[in-house]
Amino acid sequence: MEMAASSPRRSTDGDEAEPGTESEHESDPWLGQGPIVKREPAVKLPSPVSGLEPLSWSEDHRLSASSTSNISLMEILCDVHSCSQELIMQWTSIPVPDGVCELTVGLDEDGLEDEGKLSSDKDGDRNPGAGGQLPQTGFRYTSWSPLGCDANGRCLLASLTLDGRLTVYGNLNRLQWVALADLTELYREMLEEKNCSASGSAEDASELQRRRRMQNPVRMEWSSMCSTQQVQKNNECKDVGTVLLAVLMENGDLAIWQFKLPFQGRDSVLSCNTIQSGVSAPSVLAWWEYEHSGRRMNGLIVGSSVGPVKILPVNVKAVKGYFTLRQPVVLWQETDQIPVHNIKCVSLFHPYQKCNCSLVVAARGCHLFWCLLLITKAGLNVHNSHVTGLHCTPITSMTASRYGGSIFTCSANGVVKKLTPIFTDVAVMFKQEQINLPRGVEGCRTHGIAVSPNGAYLAMVTTEGVTNGQHLVARTYQVQFVTLKTPDDAAAELLESAIQNLFKQTDLLDLVRWKVLRDRRIPPMLLEELDDKVHSTGSTYLWRFKLFLFRVLYQSLQKPPAGARWLPSHDDIKVFVVDEDSEEDGEDSAAGTSEGTGLLRGAESEASEEQMSEVIAWIEAVESHLTREHMKRVLGEVYLHTWITQNTSIPTRGVCDFLMSDPTYEDRAARVLIGHILKKMNKQTFPEYCSLCKEVLPFTDRRQAVCSNGHMWLRCVLSYQACQTLTFRRCLLQDSIARHPVPEDPDWIKRILQGPCTFCDSPLF
C-alpha cells in the first residue's frame, strides 16, 4: 500500500511547511537547551512527601509519590484522541490504611504494657504504634512489581507505611486500587505457627525489642518474573509464572515471598522463606540478577546504615532456570558509619570481555559507591571504588535507567547529576554531567527523582527553595517533569526498538506525539524511514507506529474551539443598528457581509475537510491492514487447535468470508490457510445468533454486528466474536473492546484473549 510522504507534512492552512524554516526554529523549545525541557503540567501533592525515596516509576508508566496522607499515582497516557500538547495523566490515590499497625507476635497484654516503656528508647519510633506516643502517618517506601503480575497483565504495588504495615495493591479497573494482601498480618500468622518468638521471657525489655524487630519491615523489592513447574492432576508438569518479593526486617532477617501469577490475594501465596543476613542495622535492599552464558543467577544485596554492603545467596526451590551464589559476597566491608540508603543494580555488556556484567551502585552520604561484578574463567571478579565529590550535601535520591546504564543522583539543594559508565580494561569509570534544569525547576528543593522506563522523562518532587533569604512556613510539594531526550532521539529509538510494543514505550511515544501536535505535521525524515522499514519488513509493530502518527496528525489538524465550550453561541442573535434612511442599504450591506463571511468559512472548511478526509483514509487503510493481519493469526490458531469440525466462540466462517470478500486483498498465505479451514469445516457455517431475537448475526463489519431486527453488538478486537454481555473489557486508550474469557473456553482461546489491543498495544481491562 503506497502512501505519499509529502502530504502529511502540510501545515494547517494547506501550504507546504518546508523543514528548517525560521519559524520552525523559533518554535522549537529544544534549540539552545539540549534535551532538557520542562513539560506541563506539574502535579501538586495533597500533603508533604514521606520516606527516603518518595518517587517510583513502574514499567507500565505509572508514577507513585509517597506522602503523609496517601500515595499519589499518576499514569502517563499517550492519548491519540486529544489535541492537548500537555502531558496527559490519569490521577488516582491510595490512602493511608485506617488504624495503627501493631506488631504483637509473642506479646500478651502484659507484654504490650511493658513494651510501651520502650517508646522512649532511641529505636521506639520504628514502631510508634506500639508505644504511648502519637503514631506517625504516611508511607515509608513503595515498590513496583514487573509488568504482567496482576490479573490485567500490569504491575502490582507493594507499599510500606511508617508504622510497619506492608500491603500489596492491585489496580482492578482504571480508577480503583484494591488491597490484595496484608503481608504484615500473613507474616505474623506464619511466625505464630512456627512459634518463632518463644526464645525468652516476655517480661525482658530486650526480648520485647527483639520480637518487635523480627517483624518490623524496613524495605522490600520485587524480583523479575520467573516460572516453576507444578504437577497437575493428570500427572503432567505445567510451568506456572511466579514472582518473588524480598522483605528486609529490622533485625536483618529476609522474608522471601513467592507468589503465583496472576496475583489475586492470599490464595496466590506459594511460600515464604526466612533467611538471616547477618547485617547489623540493615537499611536498604536490592535484587542482584545476572545472566551469564545462558544461566540466570540471583541474590539479594543488603546495605547497612553503618556502612557494609554484601550480596546474599537466595536458594528458592523449583524456580526454573535460576542459580544462586554458593556463599555471600562482600562488596564493601568497612564499618565507616556512612549509611547506605539506596542501591541500584544495572546489567551491562562489557565491550572488552565480550560478555554481560553487573554494575552495582549505592548512595552513601555525599559519595557514590560502585562495584563491577564480572564472571570469567577464573571465577567472580569484583572491582569496587567510590565516586567522591559528587555533591556538596548528602545524596537524597538516586535512580537508574533500565536501558543504557545512566545513573541520576540529586541532593536537597536541587543539583541533579548524570553519571554514564565508561568501561576500561580493568574496571569502569564514570562520565559526570550536571543537568541544567529549566526555569521553574532550577533552584527548587528536591526530595526525590525517578526516570521513566525508557529514559525519556525525569520526574522530580520539589518544594520552594529559600525566598529572600528565608525558608517558607508552608511549602507546596509538587511533581515536575523534564525531558531527557529530544523527539528526534525518541523517534529513532522507536524505529530501531527491539521491544516491538508501543505501550511499553509510552514515554518515548509521548515525545513524538508532542512534536507532531506542535508542528502539525509528521517529521519528513521519520515518515520516509518508517515507510522504507514498513515495506521492507512488514512488521505489524511499525504499522501500529504509523497508525499512531496518522491519528496524532489528525488531531493536530483539528481546529480548537474559539471559546469555552459551555458558553452559548450568539451568532444567530446579532442586531445591526442602522439609520432609517439607509435601512435598505444597511440590509444589503449586512447580507453582503454575511455572504462574504460564509464564503470565507466555506473555503476554509472545504480545504480542511479535503485534508482531513485524506488523513482519515490513511487511518482506515492502516487499521484494515492490522485487522487482516490479526485475523490471519486467529485463523492460524483455529486451524492448529481444531482437529475436527466444531463450533468455537470464534466466528471462523465469518472471518474467512470477510477476508475473501475484499478483492484488493492479495495474500497467498492467507488464501491457502482459509482454503484448509473451509475444507475442514466441510460447508458447515456455525453462525452467531442475536441473544435478543435469535436471528443470525452476519459478519459484515469488523467493529460491530447487526442482526436483521436492528440489534447491534460490538465485536471483540481479539476474537471478533460479538460481545453480547453486559460487561466487557476496554483498551486503555479507548480504541477497542474485548470480551472476558469464560470457563468453557479452551486454553488457546484464553491465550488469544490475553493479548493487547491490535491497534495500540495497550492492555484491555
N, C-alpha and C positions, 0 to 999 in steps of 0.2 A: 504494500500500500504506500504510494508516494504522497508526500505532503510537502508543500512549498516551505522552504526555510525562511523566506523573506517575509511572508505575511504576518507571522506572529511578532515581528519587530515593529509593527506600526505603533505610533502614538495614538492617543485618544481622539485627535482631530482628524485622523485618517491620513496624515502625511507620514512619510518615512522618517524615522528617527535614526540618523547616522550615528554609529558608535564613535565615541571620543569627542563629541561636540563639547563646546564650552559650557552649555547649560547642564549637560550631564555631569561634568566635573564639578560644577558648583554645587550640585545636589547630592554628591557622593559624600556621606559622612565619614568614610574611612580615609579619605585623602588627607595626608599630613598627620594622621593619628595612628597609623598602623592598624592592626586588627582590633584594638581596644576601643569599643564604642558602647555607651550606655544604652540599655534597652528599657523601654517603659512598658508597663507601669511598675513602680515599686510597691511591694505589698506590706502594708502596715500590720504589725503583730498586735494582738489584743493585750498582751502583758509582757513583762520583761523575760528575756531568754534565761534558760537554766541549763545546767550541765556544762561539761568541758567542751564537747563537740556538738553544738546545738543544731547544726545543719547536716543532712544526709540526703544524697541523691540516689534514687533507685534505678535499676536497669530499664524499667518501663516508664521513665521520665516523670516520676513523682518526687517532689522535694518535701522533706519533713523538717519543720522548725520547732524545736522543743522550747516550751516556755513554762512559766509557773502555773498557768491555768489550763493549758491544753497543748496538743500537738497540731500545729497548722500544717495542712497538706495541700500543696499546690501542684496540680497536674498540668504539664505543658501540652497543649493541643495544637496540632498543625491543621487548623480548620480551613478546608478549601471552600467553605460556604460563607466566609466572612471576608469583607474587604478592608478590615481594620489592619493597620500596619503595626499595632502594638502586639506585645506578647499576649496570646490568648490562653488563659489559665482557668481551670476549674478548682475552686477552693472548697475544701472540706476540713473537718477538725475532729480530733478525738479528745474528749475532756478528761481531766484527772479523775481516776476512779473514786467513787464515794467510799467513805470510811478510811480508817487507818490500817495499814498492813502491819500486823503484829506477828513477830516470829516467836512461836510458842512451843517448839519441839522440846520435849523433856522438861517443861516448866509447868508446875501446878500453880494454883492460886497463890500459895505462899511464896513460891519461887518468883512469880511475877511481881509481887510486892517487893521482894528483895532486889529484883532487877531494877526497879525504879531508883534504887540508890545509886545505880551506875550511871544515871543520866548526867551526873556532874563530872563523870570521868571524861578524859580527853577524847575518847572514842564514842561517847554517848550519842553524838549527833549522827552517827552512821545508821542508827535505827531510832529516830526520835519518837516513833510511835510507841516504843516500849517504856519510855520514861515519863516523867511528870511534866516535861516542857511541851510547848506547843509544837505539833508536828510540822515539818517542812512540807510544802506542797509544790508540785512541779515534777518535771521529768529529768532524770539524770542522763539518759542515753537512749538512742534509738538505733536499730539495725535492720536493714532491708535484706530479705532473702533473695536468692537468684530468681530470674524470670521463669515462670512456669510452675510455681509451687501451690497456688490456690486453685479452686475449682474452675476459675475462668482463665487459667494459664498465666496469671500475673504474679506479682510479688507479694509476700507476706511482710508484715511489720512487727518486729519484736520491740517492746518498749519497757523501760525500767524507770520506775518512779523514785523520787528521793527517799521514800520510806521503804524501799526494797521490794516492791511488787513487780514481778516480771510477767508480762502478758503478751500473747501472740494475737494480732488483729488481722482480719481479712476484709477485703472490700467486695462484698457480695453483689452489690449493684453500684451504680455510678456515684451515688450520694451517701451511702451508708457504710460505716465501718462497724464490724461486729467483733467482740472479744471471743476468740475461738478456744482459748485455753489459758487458764491461770497457772503458769508453771511454778510459781512460788507455792501454791496450795498443793500441786501434784508432788513437788519435791518434799514438802512437809509430810505428806502421806507416805511417801516412799521411805523416808527416814524413820517414821514411826513403825512401819512394818519391819524394817531391818533392826530396829531398836539401837540405832547408831548413837543415840545421845547418852546411853547408860554407861558412863565411864567415870563417874564421880558423884559426890554429894551435891544435890541441887541447892544446898544452903551455902556453898562456897561461891564467893563472888567471882573468882577466876573461872570456875566451872560454868557459871551462868554466862560469862563473857565468851567462853569457848563455844558453847552451844549456840549462842547468837551469831557468832562469826561464821560458823559452819553452814549457815543457811541464809546469809545476807549476800545477795549478788552485787558484784562490783561492775562487771562488764560482760557483754555477750556478743557473739559473732556467728554468722551463718557460714557453712561450708558451701562449696559448689554442689550441684546435683550429682547424685551417684545412683547406682542400682544394686539391688540384692536379689538373690534367687530364692523363691519360695516354692515349696512343693504343694501342688494342687490336689484336690480330692481324687482326680484320675491318675495320680502319681506322676504327673508331668511337672517339669520345672518351668516357672514363669518369672521373667525379670520384672521387678517392681521398683518404680522410681522412689528414691528416698533422699532426704537431706538431713544434715547434722546441724545442731545448734549447740555450740560450746558456751558454757556459763562459768565465769570465774567468780569464786566465792571469796569472801573477805579473809578467810583463813588459808587461802592458797589452793583449796580443792577445785577441781574442774569437773563439772557435771556435763556429760556428753549426751544430749538428747538425740534420738533417731526417730524421724517422722516418716510415715508413709505418705506418698503423694497421690492425688491432691490432698493437702492437709485440710481436714474438716472438723477437728476438735480432738477431744481426749481419745477417741477411738483410733486416731491416726498415730498415736504414740506407740512405737515398736519397742523401745528400750531406753534406759537411762543408766549410764555407767559413770561411776565417780573414780577419778584418779587424783593422786596427790602430786602437786607441782614442786613442792619443796621451796617455793619462792616466798620469802617473807615480805610483808607489806605489798601484796600484788596490786597493780594499778591499771593495767591495760592488757588487752588480749587481741590476737590476730591469727588467722589461719595461714599456715605455710603450705602451699600446694605447688608441686614442682613436677614437671614431666621430663623424663629422660629416657631416650631410646624406647619410646612407646610405653613406658611404665610410669604410672602416676604415683607420686609419693606425697604424703601429707604429714602434718604435725601442727602443733599449737605453739605460737610464740607468746611468751608471757613476759611482761615487763614489770619492774618494781618501782615503787616511789622512792627507793633509796639507791637505785642505780642499775642493778644487774638485769640482763636480758638473756633468755635462753629458749631453745626450741625443745618441746617435749614430744615424744612419740605417742601416737594415738592408734591403738590397735582395736579396730572395730571389726568384729567377726561378720562374715558373709557379705561384706561390701565388695562388689565386683570390680576388679581392676585396680584396687588400691593397695599400696605398700607403705610401710612406715619405717622410721628410723629404729635402729637396734637399741640406741641409748640416747639420752639428752645431749644436745649440742649447745655449749655456752657461747653466745655471741659477744657478750660483754660481762665481765665478772667483777669489775671494780665497784665496791660499795662507796661511791663518792657523794652520796646524798643529793644527787641531781635526779629529780623524778622523771620517769618516762610516762608521758600522758597521751601518746598517740603512736601507733605503729602501722605502717603500710607495707605490703609485700607486692612487688611488681615482677612479672615474668617478662624476660627479655631474651633476645637472641644474641649470643656472643659472636661478633664478626671474626675474631681471631681463632677461637677454639671451634667455631662452626657447630655450635650446639646451644641448647637452651640453658639459661642460667636464672638465678633468683636473686633479686635485689631487695633487701630489707632495709627500710629507713624508719628511724624513730626520732620523735621530737623530744629532746632532753634539755629543758631550760631554754637558753638562747642558742643552743647548738643543735645540729642535725647529725645524728649517728647513722652511719650506713654500714652495711655488711653484704658482701657479694659471696654467694654460695654457688659453687660450680662442681659438678661431678666429672671427674676424669678417670683415667685408668688407675691412677694412684689412690683414688677414693674421693671423699668430700673435701674440697678446698674451701677455706674460709678466709676472706680478706675483710678487714674492718678498719674504720677510722672515723673521724669527726669532721664535719664542715663547721668551722668556728667563725665567729664574727658575722654570722648571717643576719642577726637582728640585734639591736641595742637593748631590747627588752625581751622577756621570755616569749617563746612561740605560743600563741593562743590557739591556733588551729592549723591543721595540715591536711591536704587532700592530694590524691594522685589520679591521673587519667588512666582509664583502663587500657588504652592503646597508645603506644609511643613512649611511655615511661616518664612523662613530665610530672614533676612534683611541685606543688604550690604550698607555700607557708606564709603565715601572716602573724603580725604582732598586734598588740592592743592599740598602738598608735596609727594603725591603718596602712602600714607598709606591707605590700604583698610582693613576694619574690617567687620567681620560677626557676627551678633547677632542672637541667637536662643532662642525663648521664652520658658521658663520653668514655668509651672503652679504651683502655691502654693494654699493652702486652701483659701486664701483671694484674692490674685491678681495674679501677674506674675512677674517673674524675668528673666534676660537675661544672657545667657552664651556668653561671648565675646571671639572672636578669631581674631588674626591678620593674614591676608592672606599673606603667604610667597611667594611673586611674583617671578617668574623665571627670569633668566638673560635676559636682553633685555627689560624688563618691569619694573623691580625694579629700583628705583631712578628717574624715569621719572616724569614729572609734569602732574598731572591728572586733566582733565576738566570735565569728566563725565563718568559714568558707567551704564551698563544695563545688566540684567541677562536674559538668554534665557527662553522661555516659560516653559520648564521642568527642568530648573536649571542645564543644562549640561555645559553651557559656560557663562563666564563673558566677556563682551566687554568693552573696555576702550579707551577713547580718550586721547591720551598722546602727549606731546611735550618733547623736550630735557630739562633736568634739568640744574643746574649750572655746567658749564665746566671750570675747572681750576679756580674756584672762580669767574667766570664771567657769566653773562647772555648773551645768543646769540642774535645777532641783528635780524637775520632771523630764524624763527622757522619752523620746519616741523611738521604738525599735521597729526596724523595717528590713525586709529582704530586697536587695537590689541586684540587678543582673547586668553584667558586662559581657561583651563578645570577646572570644579568644581567637576567632578565625574570621576571615572575610567570606562573603558569599561565594566568591570565585573559588576559594580553597575548599569550601563545603561542597560545591558542585563537583569539583574534581574528585573529591573523596567518594561522593555518591556514585559517580560513573565507574570508578575502579573498585568499588566495595566488594569485599568477599562475603559480607553478611547477607546480601541479596534479600533484604527485608526493609521496607520503608518505615514501618512502625518503630523498629529498633534503632532507627537513625533519625528520630523526630527532631532532635536538636539541630542536626545539620540541615535537615529539610526546612526547618523554620527560617534559617538564614536565607536560603534560596527563595522561599516564599516572600520574605520581606523585600528582597531586591526586585522580584518581578512586580510586586504591588507598587513599589516606589517608582520604578522606571516605566511601568505599564507596558512592558514587553519582555519576552524571553531573551536572555543574552544570546546573541547570534552564534558565538563560538560554542556555547553549551548545546544549543539546538542542533548545530551542524554535527558535532561529535556524537551526540545522542542518536541522531538519525543513522550515522555510519555504524555505530555499535548495534543498534536495533536490527538493521538489515543484514549485518554480518553474523550476529549470534542468535537473534530471535528470542533473546531472554525475556521471559514474562516480567521479571523484575524491572527491566529497562522500559518495557511497555507501560508498567504501572507508574514509573517515574515520568514518562511522557504524559500520561493521563493527568498526573498531579500538576504538571506545568501548564497544561491547557486549561485545567479548572481554575488555577490561580490567575492565569491570563484573563479568563472570562470575568472573574471578579474584579480585576483591575480596570476592565473596560466599563464596568457599571458606573453610572453617574450617581454620586452620593446625593441624598436629598438636600435641597437648599436650606430648609428649615427643620425645626423639630417635627417629628412625625405625628406627635399628638396634637399639634396646633391645627385648627380648622383652616381650610383654604378660602381666601377671599377673592379669588379670580372672577367668580360669577356675580359678584355684587358691587363691582366698581361703578361709580357715578361720575359722569362727566358734567361739569358745571360750565355752561356757555351762556352768551347773551342771547336774548330773544330774537334780535335782528339777524344774528348769524347762526340761528339754531339749525337751519338746514345744512349750512356749510360745516357746522360742528358735527352733525351726524355723519356727513360724508367723510370728514376727517377721522372721526373715531372708527368708522368702518374700514377706512383705508389702513389706519394703524393696526387694527385688529387683524386685517387680512395679511399685512406685511409680517406681523409677528408670527402668525400662523404658518406662513410660508417658510420663515426662517426656522421655526421649530420643526416643521415638517422636513426641511432639508437636513437639519442636524440629526433628526430621528431616523431618516432614511439611511444616511451614511453610517450611523451607529448600528442600525438594525442589520445592514449588509455585513458589516464586520462581525457582529455578534452571531449572526447565522452561520458564518464561516467557521467560527471557533466552536459553536455548538455541533456542527457537522464533524469536526475533528474529534470532539469528545465522544460523540456517538460511535464513530468508527473505531476508536481505541477500545471503548467499552465492549463493543461487539466482538472485537478480536480476543479480548481477555475472556469473555464469556465462552466463546467457542473453544479456546484452549482448555478452560476448566471443564467444559463438557466432555472433551476428549479424555481427560484424566478420570472423570467419574465413570464414563463408559468403559474405560480400561479396567477399573476396579470391578465393575459389574461383570465383565467378561471373565475375569480371573476367579471370581468367588461364586459364580453360579454355574454349577456343573449341569444342571437340568433346568428346564423352563420353570420359573417360579415368579410369583408376584412380590417384588420387593417394594420398599417405600419410595424407591427412586422411579420416577416415570420414564422408564427406559425407552419405550416406543415413542413417546412424545419428544424426548431429547433427540433421538435418531431422526425422526421426521423433521424436526426443527433445523437440524444441521443440513439435511439433504435438500430442504426446500430453498436454500439460498444458492442460486445458480452461479454467483460470483465466488463462492467458497470452493476453492480448488486445493484440497488437501488429500493426497492419495492415501496417506496412512489412516486418516480418519474414515475415508470411504471403505477401506479394506476392513477396518475394525467394525464399522457399522454393518457391513455385509456378514461378518462372522456372528455378530449378536443377533441379527434378524434371522439368520439361518437357525440359530439355537432356539429362538423364540417360536419358530415354526408357525407363523401367521397369527399367533396369539398377541393380543394388544394390552391387556391388563390396564384399562383406563382408570383415571381418577374420577371420583364421584363427589358432587357437592354434598356436604353434610346437612344442608338445609332442605334441599328438594330432590336429592338423589339423582340429579341429571349429570351427564358426563361433563367433565372439565377439560376442554380441549387445550392442547399445548401450542398456543399461537404467539405467546409473548413470554420472554424470559423473566419479566418483572412480576406479572400477575396472571391470574387465571379467572375467566368469567364464564359462567355457565349460561345456558340458553334463557334462563329466567332472570339474568342480570345480577346474580350474586357474584361479588368479586372477592378474590382471596389473593394475598401477596404470596409470591413464591420465595422459597428458601434459596439463598445465594450459593449454598454449598451443595445441596442435594437436588434442587429445583423442584421439590415437592411443594404443593400448595399448602400453606400454613393455615389450617382450619381450626386452630385452638385459640383460646383467649390469651395465652402467654406465648411469647417467642423472644428470641434474643435479637439485640440490635447492635450493629457495629459502632465502635467508639466515635467515629466521625459521621454517624447517621447516614452512611452510604447504602446500607442494605440490612436485611434481616435474615435470621436463620432459625430453624426450628430446634426445639430441645430434643435430645436423644431420649428414646423410650426403652424400657427393659426388653421389649421384644426385638429391638434392632440387633442385628449381628455385629460382631466386633469391627468388621471392615466398614460398615456404615457409621458406627460411632467414631471411627478414626477420621472419616470424611467430615463429620460434623464438628470435630475438634479443630479444624483448620481456621485460619484467619480470613478476613474479608478478601475476596478476589480482586477488589479494586484498589484498596489502600493498605492492605496487610495488617490492619488494626484488629485487635481481638473483638469477639462478639460476646456480649453478656446481657 
